[in-house]
Amino acid sequence: MTSSNSTVQTLIRSIIRDDVQALSAYHVPDASGFLKLDAMENPYRLPADVQQKLAQRMAQVDLNRYPVPSYAALKTALSQHFGVPAGYDVVLGNGSDELIALLSIACARPGAKVLAPVPGFVMYAMSAKLSGLEFIGVPLKADLTLDTPAMLAAIREHQPAITYLAYPNNPTGTLYDEAEMEEIIRTVGDSGVVVVDEAYQPFAQRSFMSRLPEFPNLVVMRTVSKLGLAGVRLGYMSAASELLQEFDKVRPPYNVNVLTEAAVLCLLENAEVFEQQAADLREQRQQLSIQLAALRGVTVYPSSANFLLVKFTDSEGKAGQSPSFADQVFTKLVEQKILVKNVGKMHDLLHSCLRITVSKAEENAVLLKALQQILG
């Protein structure tokens, strides 16, 4: 056994990239038995009548056949429902993660760079590094808004092939200023693309999708995950047709499976269900933000997503160093079977912060009661 293990380790050192060996796998904690408020999921299950419609549709799927690689019907449905401009196509991905990977692969010329505000979605940097691109992170301001002068200076210095702007941002929930984003898009110009990631658009109700014709270098990326379909894993992006065709060249031909295709087509026919759920969560976001802010030592940052970034300070008004007061709160929530996201180690700006998914009123009430006990 020891000899075999030694051989495997030698093999790994010989063939696996050093930077990959140094990585840790993306960790998703076991949430069995927990109130799950860590992954920005829609908490609502499908209504019974929609479940029945979906079951009937799924039973008709030809599982023995590959998907039709053009995905014409699915693309048309997405474009019509989500306001893709006339004459613009979409590229589909197995979630936004795959789309980000495709962008990295397509743009991975020697010396190419990816730029994004930080803290931001971790997959921007991860995907860039895995594709051999250099990642440049530009810190947000203390209030978690864009440091536009710093962004513009970094763009001029590094000439990034890809610039990401999450609208709103994860993990902060910040909805960046539209005029500042326009300035960034124009400054990048024809030296790179600007990807506006609108994963949380149902909760922000703001979008650059209709503005694609204004900016030849603009890519708008979305997902159906936050709308309430995280389990089907479908993302889509749109851009100028010539640009989109280049990205499509590196997409695996059958990357979206037939069950996902059939499910999304069915559920878009019942889109009013998800629109109402999003409206309910927007209302719950407002209520939860007010209730959390009323707790001792709690600061709630403005959010246009389906989560709240919350900072915790102790009785003396200090966030603490390591472990932070938020670490203690997180541990005590886990003890009460409540799972949120501890983002305090992601970036200095997030020190002593937890990210909390907005859920149904009754689940939010459980969280609030637990925090009231923890905070005294």
Secondary structure, 3 states (H helix, E strand, C coil): CHHHHHHHHHHHHHHCCHHHHCCCCCCCCCCCCCEECCCCCCCCCCCHHHHHHHHHHHHCCCCCCCCCCCCHHHHHHHHHHCCCCCCCCEEEECHHHHHHHHHHHHHCCCCCEEEEEECCCHHHHHHHHHCCCEEEEEECCCCCCCCHHHHHHHHHHHCCCEEEEECCCCCCCCCCCHHHHHHHHHHHHHHCEEEEECCCHHHHCCCCHHHHHHCCCEEEEEECHHHHHHHHCCEEEECCHHHHHHHHCCCCCCCCCHHHHHHHHHHHCCHHHHHHHHHHHHHHHHHHHHHHHCCCCEEECCCCCCEEEEEECCCCCCCCCCCCHHHHHHHHHHHCCEECEECCCCCHHHCCEEEEECCCHHHHHHHHHHHHHHHC
